[in-house]
Amino acid sequence: MPAPKQLAQHEDLVTGGHRACAGCLPMTAMRQLLLAAGQDTVVGCATGCVEVVTTIYPYTAWKTPFIHNAFENSAATISGAEAAYTSLRKQGKIDKKINFIAMGGDGGTYDIGLQSLSGAMERGHNMLYICYDNQAYMNTGIQRSGGTPKGTATSTTPAGKVIQGKTQFPKPLTEILIAHDIPFVAQATPGYPKDFTDKVEKALAIDGPAFINVLAPCPRGWRYPPEQSMEYARLAVNTCFWPLFEVEYGVFKVNRKPKEKLPVSKWFEGQGRFRHLFKEANKGIIDEVQADVDRKWAWLLKREELTQA
Amino acid sequence: MARRLTLTGNDAAAEAMRQIDPDVVTCFPITPQTELMHKFADFVADGEVKAEMVLVESEHSAMSAAVGAASAGARVMTATSANGLALMWEIVYIAASNRLPIVMPVVNRALSGPINIHCDHSDTMGCRDTGWIQLYSENAQEVYDNVLQAIRIAENPDVLLPVMVTFDGFIISHTVEVLDALEDKEASDWVGEYKAMYTLLDTEKPATFGPLDLQDYYFEHKRQQIEGMSNATEVIKSVGKAYEKLSGRAYGMTERYMTDDADYVVVALGSTCGTAKVVVDEMRAEGKRVGLLKIRSFRPFPHAEIVAGLASAKAIGVLDRSVSFGAPGGPVHKEILAALSGTGHQTSIVNYLYGLGGRDISLDHIRSVFEELETVAGKTIAPNEVRFIGLRG
């Protein structure tokens, strides 16, 4: 697995000049992803920020083949491309090794694209699915998704006089993918580039389906200054809200165990979407999220212990 | 050398698919299309075809995977019916807009609700404006022939549009008929090798498929698509001629059955045309000047052939097997009115709605249509004066 210094020598396969906002970590994730995956990669992306900012006709930011089909079918689309490759390869019409990567945001993955993703994973296509999770429908104007944390103020779950942001916990998407019993499932974030790119390389080397859920902060939706994106990505990890871990053929490995496990309020602080939670009356919501994080972190460590031989 | 086979409509489509041997076939089960895919799955399981079969979790994914595979340069087929077609509608439109020459047999079935598994044309008429070419088939022979021709039509560089080959659920799909098929070598030479202009798999010349296309280019791309559909008319005709040379069976945009001197003409699509031909034969034997104008290609719509086929008609009965709610008549009726508009042809046109949800249409029904046409000739019929065939109460 090359070090970030070596990876930085690779050609950048996502050009500059695209229309993403300053501080957009989904786009940082794309660059890291392709530095690891390389030129011989077919990328598919669901409708969403990444697709919109990179492919405004007649321009494209992609130096690899790229396909956008619709919102809910990135996994099905790439499974078709992979089937075409398998067929043409069997017929001797193509020889080289090609990586297949499908992507979607949290809306396109946790919600509208979940069926398509589940089907593609079950069928066992040799593909990697990347969810770039910025925890709301940012492209359409910051509406809540199944991946939005409890308590978050969004356009459709505002902090009002009666209701204080999203009332539900997020859907445990990574767990759902682990339950598919596919060869490789992981969580990552561009805040820890080597961890992410190592996982991409591992996932692409495996014969079969793989999934990486990538937490990718969004300054517009999370409401913090754009230069703080990396910091918020790392805080999510160091509060154990977003543990970095991988499950390879059922064996859990926690990639980063923070020396000091920070309280989740440290990650909330400074994000406009959580501002209302710091009112005295809403303290209970932070406590609930903290309890949820603690329970899941303990269960993750336990599973690592149980599955590491 | 023709091979004489005894097959259902579904098996006839599967037989054509076996001979075409596409690179990728995507599929999700829905009645009455299921047996088509069962048959094709047998061919895959027995190693008779090289196709990669992607057995997806919904029709939406069937069309989505078809788009992915076709964008990767594969020759791709799928098949569906009714609600399956409705579920894939979003991607049906995208497949045509991305100019992907996918071929899809659609076994016509009534759309829910209420849920019903039998034939009408609400499914394919519901997506007549998606940009797909639509070929309607009268019997198992035409199913087989249309599927083989569809490949050549779709992949023609002047067209590059997907094609639906439609046939009536159960009436054709599950009825055993005798048909003539090409030899395998003839069929594979006929379809030839498919070479896509751009593919996802060409990583050395990477291209972006399905980009965001805004106010400054979307309209021009739609204009090009209109052009492709317009070109399809000549291509369908020339492919039909070439296929006639190969098989001895002629195909055009329409079939004019005894219309040249006909006073009374019925216009229909699909299996009903077979029923109507029997009635035309009977009534011709009685000395009545009746005829049938069968529409094979509904998209592109054959305006010129329609006008020519109806030239002598004093009264025309247009048979619609689907409803266009709130419109004056059914989808076929509206097209006939539009085709004759401005031609100066004075004729009485009656719209008949029939066969919804698989309601049977008999020889007597068609005869009664011709008899009614005799009484309306010369009269002005309001476009919204729709009559119902075989409706109780």
Chai-1 contact restraints between the chains, C-beta under 6 A:
chainA,res_idxA,chainB,res_idxB,connection_type,confidence,min_distance_angstrom,max_distance_angstrom,comment,restraint_id
A,Q39,B,T203,contact,1.0,0.0,6.0,A-B,restraint_1
A,D40,B,T203,contact,1.0,0.0,6.0,A-B,restraint_2
A,V42,B,L200,contact,1.0,0.0,6.0,A-B,restraint_3
A,V52,B,L212,contact,1.0,0.0,6.0,A-B,restraint_4
A,T55,B,T208,contact,1.0,0.0,6.0,A-B,restraint_5
A,T55,B,P211,contact,1.0,0.0,6.0,A-B,restraint_6
A,T55,B,L212,contact,1.0,0.0,6.0,A-B,restraint_7
A,I56,B,L212,contact,1.0,0.0,6.0,A-B,restraint_8
A,Y57,B,P211,contact,1.0,0.0,6.0,A-B,restraint_9
A,Y57,B,D213,contact,1.0,0.0,6.0,A-B,restraint_10
A,Y57,B,Y217,contact,1.0,0.0,6.0,A-B,restraint_11
A,T60,B,T208,contact,1.0,0.0,6.0,A-B,restraint_12
A,W62,B,T208,contact,1.0,0.0,6.0,A-B,restraint_13
A,K63,B,P206,contact,1.0,0.0,6.0,A-B,restraint_14
A,T64,B,P206,contact,1.0,0.0,6.0,A-B,restraint_15
A,P65,B,L200,contact,1.0,0.0,6.0,A-B,restraint_16
A,P65,B,T203,contact,1.0,0.0,6.0,A-B,restraint_17
A,P65,B,P206,contact,1.0,0.0,6.0,A-B,restraint_18
A,F66,B,T208,contact,1.0,0.0,6.0,A-B,restraint_19
A,I67,B,S71,contact,1.0,0.0,6.0,A-B,restraint_20
A,I67,B,L200,contact,1.0,0.0,6.0,A-B,restraint_21
A,I67,B,F209,contact,1.0,0.0,6.0,A-B,restraint_22
A,I67,B,G210,contact,1.0,0.0,6.0,A-B,restraint_23
A,H68,B,G210,contact,1.0,0.0,6.0,A-B,restraint_24
A,N69,B,S64,contact,1.0,0.0,6.0,A-B,restraint_25
A,N69,B,V67,contact,1.0,0.0,6.0,A-B,restraint_26
A,N69,B,G210,contact,1.0,0.0,6.0,A-B,restraint_27
A,A70,B,E90,contact,1.0,0.0,6.0,A-B,restraint_28
A,N73,B,S64,contact,1.0,0.0,6.0,A-B,restraint_29
A,A76,B,S61,contact,1.0,0.0,6.0,A-B,restraint_30
A,A76,B,S64,contact,1.0,0.0,6.0,A-B,restraint_31
A,A76,B,A65,contact,1.0,0.0,6.0,A-B,restraint_32
A,T77,B,S64,contact,1.0,0.0,6.0,A-B,restraint_33
A,T77,B,V67,contact,1.0,0.0,6.0,A-B,restraint_34
A,T77,B,G68,contact,1.0,0.0,6.0,A-B,restraint_35
A,I78,B,G68,contact,1.0,0.0,6.0,A-B,restraint_36
A,S79,B,A65,contact,1.0,0.0,6.0,A-B,restraint_37
A,G80,B,A65,contact,1.0,0.0,6.0,A-B,restraint_38
A,G80,B,G68,contact,1.0,0.0,6.0,A-B,restraint_39
A,G80,B,A69,contact,1.0,0.0,6.0,A-B,restraint_40
A,A81,B,G68,contact,1.0,0.0,6.0,A-B,restraint_41
A,A81,B,A72,contact,1.0,0.0,6.0,A-B,restraint_42
A,A81,B,L200,contact,1.0,0.0,6.0,A-B,restraint_43
A,A83,B,V24,contact,1.0,0.0,6.0,A-B,restraint_44
A,A83,B,E52,contact,1.0,0.0,6.0,A-B,restraint_45
A,A83,B,V54,contact,1.0,0.0,6.0,A-B,restraint_46
A,A83,B,A69,contact,1.0,0.0,6.0,A-B,restraint_47
A,A84,B,V24,contact,1.0,0.0,6.0,A-B,restraint_48
A,A84,B,A69,contact,1.0,0.0,6.0,A-B,restraint_49
A,A84,B,A72,contact,1.0,0.0,6.0,A-B,restraint_50
A,A84,B,A74,contact,1.0,0.0,6.0,A-B,restraint_51
A,Y85,B,L201,contact,1.0,0.0,6.0,A-B,restraint_52
A,T86,B,E52,contact,1.0,0.0,6.0,A-B,restraint_53
A,S87,B,D23,contact,1.0,0.0,6.0,A-B,restraint_54
A,S87,B,V24,contact,1.0,0.0,6.0,A-B,restraint_55
A,S87,B,E52,contact,1.0,0.0,6.0,A-B,restraint_56
A,I94,B,L201,contact,1.0,0.0,6.0,A-B,restraint_57
A,S116,B,S61,contact,1.0,0.0,6.0,A-B,restraint_58
A,G119,B,V56,contact,1.0,0.0,6.0,A-B,restraint_59
A,G119,B,E57,contact,1.0,0.0,6.0,A-B,restraint_60
A,G119,B,S61,contact,1.0,0.0,6.0,A-B,restraint_61
